[in-house]
Amino acid sequence: MQLPNEFVTKYKKLMGAEAEEFLSALAQPSYSGFRVNPLKNSQPDATIADAKGKVPYVPTGYYGQVKGKALDHVAGWVYSQEPSAMFVGEVVNPQAGERVLDLCAAPGGKTTHLAAKMANKGLLVANEIFPKRAKILAENLERWGAKNAVVVSESPADLEKQFTHYFDRILVDAPCSGEGMFRKEPAGIEYWSTDYPRECANRQQKILDSAMKMLKPGGTLVYSTCTFAPEEDEQNISWLITKYPALKLVPIEKAPGMDDGRPEWADGNEELKKTVRLFPHHIKGEGHFIAKVVDSRKANSTIKKSKKKSKRRKSSVVRPDKEQLRLFEQFREQVFPNYQSQQLILFGDQLYDLPAQMDTDYLNGLNALRPGLHLGTFKKNRFEPALAWALASLPAESQRTLEISRDQWQQYVHGDVIKIDNNLPNGWYLLVCDQHTCGFGKLVDKTVKNFYPKGLRF
């Protein structure tokens, strides 16, 4: 990997005696990792067996690679994530029942971490401005089994109009110059220039301004980047706490190998030592910076909706009609008799269960890709359940499960029908392979019809 001369000169000046060790680390192989999913009903033993040790600062984190077409990954029992990036979710530490915003969420590594910590209770709004990346985000959350997530695709400036002082916690994992990922994604070097960090910092400040408009008094904001650039790290946090005096930096408990932020790289404010830097020459991971601030204004339990409205009315919340409810209840009583929906809403012919904490007034006007848990699709005189509902369920929650073998699972994800040799009654079943819920099938005379989405088959 050939680093730009200007980059090398910059960090030799900044890092002094440790510069050579730092630059040498960037020439070493990157570290891979994965997190296990506590929302599932067991541990992914097959993947853990191949791990190269635990990530010490993340209870669910491991070093090692994940096989993308393995059952553990496809069924959402593991998520591939770079080890340093895992620490961000631990710092955010959202609580069950809170309203949480992941403002720059794609592809979803940190979002799935937040969802797991919330135990599917409360509201998690995951935003990504670019629609294609937002689609990937939605798919990753569905595979993870997130029930309380709403995925939207908006600019932070538009989102702030809908959610004035609304969220208990906000994560701004800001788009950045990506210096910390150079050895993992060398292509990023091509975009780097001496001016690029400052350009990124200016965009990040606009995103932070929007985040502050959405943060409740008394709320918590976590800012993170995957860059070493002081312009985007300490200098941006110095700018933030100067512009918003009510914000107070919270000390982040650091694991061995983690560094304090560097006040001398900003305005000298010693408070910046409460932030954390993860350097690749000190820790087994890539480059990261994290800061945590709390709004010291008195929390106000009354949330007032902004009177500003988006000029574009993108979403219109519709409730299912009586016939649709009848078809849905017919399936629910057969397969998930104990499932308690929160707010059933329709987007076209798609049925979603919107988290109870999300007022439908907030949803109107937003480009929502996934307004809660996708339950299924209404077709002519029938209801077809969605894969997302299966992946968000545990085997014990269904009174109609069908155990399939590994070979049958391979047939299923390939799109084939499955032949069974028993006398089960016809109808819908939750398919389970080695304790993994993996989809729905409809049994007709010892043949399981395949409803695995065509776009996901392999």
N, C-alpha and C positions, 0 to 999 in steps of 0.2 A: 504494500500500500504506500503510495507516494503522497505525503501530506504537502499542502501548499507551503511555499517558503514563508509567506507572510504569517500563516498560522503558527509555524514553528517559531519564528521570531517573536511573535506576540506572547506565546506561552513560556518561552525561555525567560522573557522579561518579567512576566507575572509570577512565575513559580520558582524562579531563582535556583537554589541548590537541588530541588527535587524535580526540575524540568526534565533531566535526562531519563530518570526513572519513569516519569509520566509519559514521555514520548515513546519510550521503549515499550511500555504496556500497550500502546495503541497499535503496535506492530504484532502483538500476540493474538492468537485466536480468541474469538468472542465466547461468552458463556451462554449456554441455553438453559432453560428452566421450564417448569410447569407448576401449576397449582391444582390441587384436588378440590372437588366440589362438595362442600359440606351439606348442600341441599339434597344430595342423593342419599340412598339408603345404606350404602356400604362404601368401603375403600376400593379404589382401582388397583387391586393387588398386582395385576399383570404389568401395569405401567410403573408402579412403584418398585417392582422387582428389578427393573432396568435402570432405575435412578442412580445418580452418582453422589447421593448424599442429600441431606436436608438443607434448606436455606434457613440459617439460624434466626433470622429476624421476621420470618413469616411462618406461622404455625402450619399453614397448608401448602407451603412452598418446597419444591425439590429442584435440584440440579439434574439436567438430563434432557433428552429429546423425546418428543411425542410422535408416534406414528399417526399420520393424518387419517388413514383409513382403518385404524383399529377401533374396535367396539368402544373402548373407554373414551376415545375422542369423539366419535360420531354420536354417541349417546350423551355427551356432555358431562362425563365424569371427571375430565381433566381439561385444562386450558393452557396452551403453550404461551409462556410469557417470560421475557428476559428477567433475570433475578433482581436487578436493581429496581426495575419498574414496579415490582411487586410491593416495594416498601411504601409507595404512594397510598395504596388502599389502606394499609395499616395506619398511616398518619391521619387520613381522613376519618377512619373509624366511625362510620355512620351507625346510628342506633335504630333498632326496630321501631317503627311507628313514625319516624321523622320524614320530613319532606326534603329530598336530596336532589341536587342538580349536578350532572356531569356535563359541563358546558361544551367541551370539545372532545367527544367521547369515542369516535371511531379509532381503531377497529373494535374495541370493546374489552380489552384486557382489564383495564382498571374498572370499567363499569360492571363486569361480571364479579369482580372482587367486592365492590360495594353492595351488589345485590345479595351476595352470599352473607356478608356481615349483617345485612338488614333482615335476614331470614325470611325474605319475601313479605315483610310487614312494613307498611308505610307506603310512600310514593318515591319512586326513582325516575326522574326525567332525564333521558339521555339524548343529547343534542349533537348533531353533526351537520355542518353547513352544506357539505357536498352530498347530493342525493345518492350517488353510487356508493360512497363510503358509508352513508347512513343505512343503506340496504344491507351491507356486510355487518354493520353493528347490530341491526335487528336480527339477522340470522344467528349471530353469535350469542345474543341474549336468549333467543329461543332454544338453541341447543343447550345452553346452560340451565334452562328450566326456570328462568325469571318470570314470576307472576305479577310483580308489582311495578314493572317498567313500562314507561311510555316513551317511544322513540319518535323524535321529531327532527325535521331538517329545516333549520332557520339560521339566519345570521343572529349573533348575540344582540345586535341593535334592535331587531324585530322581536326577539324573544323577551327582551326587557319590558316591552309594552304590555305583554300579557301577564307577567309575573312580578309585579312591583312588591318588593319586600315580602317575598313568599316563602323562600327556602331556609330551612334550618342549617343546612350545610351545602356548600358549593365547591366543587372541584374544577379548577381551571388548569387542565393539563395542556398547556399552551402550545400551539404550533410554533416551532422554533427552528434555529439554524441547524439543529441535529448533530452538533459536534460530538456529543456523547455516543452516537451510534455509528461513527465513522468506520470502526473495525467490523461492525456487524453488517452495515449497509454502506460499503465503500462508494457506491454511486452518489451518495450525498455530498461527497467531496467536490463533485463537479459544480454544485450550486453555490459553494462557499466563496465568499469574497470578503475583503476587510470591512466592507460596508454592510454586509448581509446581517450580522447580529444586530446592528442598530435599526435596520429596517424591520427586522422581526420584533424588536423591543417596542417600536412604535405601534405595531399591530397589537401586540400583547397588552399594551396600556389601554387601548380602546376596548379590548375584550374584558379587561379588569374593571373598567368603568361600567360596562354593562352588568357585570357580575355584582358590583356593589349596589346597583339599583334593584337587584333581585334578592339580595341577602336580607333576611329579617334582622332587626335590631337584636343584638345578643347572639347572632348566628356565627358560624365558623366558615372561613374560606381557606382552602388549601390551594396553593399555586405551585405548579411543578413544571420543569422542563427537562429535556434530555440533551442539554447543551452545557458546555463549560463556560460560555461567554458571560462575563460579569455584566455586560450591558443588558442581558436578558434575565439575569439572576439577581445578585445583590442590588444592583442599581435599580432594577424595576421594583423590588420590594421597598427600597428606600424611598423611591418615588411614591409608591402606594401609601405607605404609612405617613408620609408627609402630607399628601393630598387629603387623606382621610384620617384626621387625628384620633378619631374614636377607635381606630384599629390598633390592637395591641398584639405584638408578636408572642406566640406561645412557644416555649422551649420544646423541641422535639427530642425525645429520648433516643439516643444514638446507640446502635450496636457497635461492637468492636470493628474497627476499620472504617467507620464513617467519620467524616470531618465536619467541624463547625463551618458555617459560612464565613466569608472573609470580609470583614468590615473595610479593610484597606483597599479592597477592589471597588468600593462604592464611596460613601461620604464619611467613612470612619465611625459610624454609629455602632457602638459595641453590641446593641440589641441584635444586630445581624448575625451574631454568633449563635443565636437560637435557631437559625435555619440550618439545613443539613446539605452537605455535598457528598456524593458518592463518586469517588475517583477509581478508575480501573487499576491503578497501581497500589491501591490500598484495600480493595474489596473484590470479591469474585463476581463481577458484573460490569455493566457498561456505565457511562456517565449520566448522573442525574443530579438535579437540584430541587429541594422541597422547602417551602415555607408555609407556616400555619399561623393565621391571624384570627383573632376573635373581635367582633364588633362589641365594644364596651357600652354602647347605648342600651338603655333599659329595654328588655324584650317587651313587645306589645302583642298580646294574644289575639287582638283584632286585626285581621288581614283585610286591607281595603284593596279591591281590584282597581287597577289603573283605568282611568276613563279613556285613555288613548286606545284607539282601535286600529288594527291592521287594515289597510285599505283593501287588501285582497282577502276575500272570504274563502279560504282554501278547504276547510273542513266543515261539514254540517252534521251534527250528531243526530242520529235517528234511532228510535227504539224499535225492537222487533215487534211485529204485529202478532195477533192471537194465534194465527196458523203457524207462524214461525216459532213462537214459544211452545206450541204443542209438539212440533217436530223435535225441538231441542230437548224438551222435558222427556220425551219418549226415549231418546238416546241416553240422557243423563240417568234416568231411573234404571235403565238396563245395565249401564256400565259403571257410572259413578253416583250411586244413590245418595251419598253423603256430601257431594260437592255443593258448596254454598257460594253462589255467584255474588258479586258486589254490585256492579252496574253493567247490565247487558246492553251493548250498543251495536249498531250496524254501520259498517262502511261498505256501501254497495250491498253485495250479497254475503259479505264476510262478517261473522259474529265475533265480537271481542268482549272480554270481561275487564272493564275499566276499573282501576283501583279506586276504592271508596274515597280516598283523600283528594282525588282529582275532580274538581267541579267541572261539569261539562261546559260551562261558560268559558273556562280557560282553554278548552280544547278547540272551540270554534275559532276559526281564523288561523289555525296552525296547520302546517303541512305535516300531518302525523302519519308516520309509516306503520307504527305498531302501537295503537292506543290500548295498551294492556295486553292481557293474555289472549292469543288467538285461539278461539275455541273451535271454529269450523266454518263451513260454507253451506249456504242454503242453495239447493238445486231443486229442480222440479219435483215437488211432493216428497222431498227427502232432505235430511241433514247429514253432511259428511264431516266427521271430526278432523281437526287439524293436527299435524305432527307436533306442533308446539304444545298442545294440551297433553299429549302422551309424554313428552320429555319433561314436562313440569309436574308429572304425577309419579307417585310411588306405587309399586305393585299392590301394597296393602290397601290402597285407597280405592281399588277397583274390585267389584264383585265378579267381573268377567275378565280373567286373564288367561292367556294361552302361552304356555312355555314353548319356546322354539330353541333348536340347537344352534351351535355356531354355524354349521353348514346351512341351515335354514335361514339364519340371519344374513348370510352372504347372498342367498337367493333373494331375500327380501330387499336388501339395499340395491340389488341389481335390477329390481323391478319385476321379478318373476312371481308367479303364484306358488303357494306352498301346499303340498299335499300332507294331510295328517291322517293318522290311523286311530281314531277314537270315535266315541259316539256323542260328542258335545252337541248341544242344540245350535241351530243356525243363528247368525246374528253377528253383531260387532263384538270384537275382543281387543283388549289391550295386550299387545305382544311384549313378551318378556324373555330376554336371553341372558342367562347367568346373572340374574337380579337386575339387569339393565332394562328399564322401559325403553322401547325403541320405535314405537309407532302403533298404528291401528291396522287391523285386518278384518275383513268381513267373511265369516265362514258360511259357505254354501255347499252342503253335501260333501264334507271332508276336503274341500278345497278352500284355502284362504285367499281371497281376492286381495291384490296388493294396492295399497293407497299411499305408498311412499312417494313423495313428490318427485316428479320426473326430473326436475332440474338438479336434484341432489343425488341421483342414482349413480352408481359406479360399479 
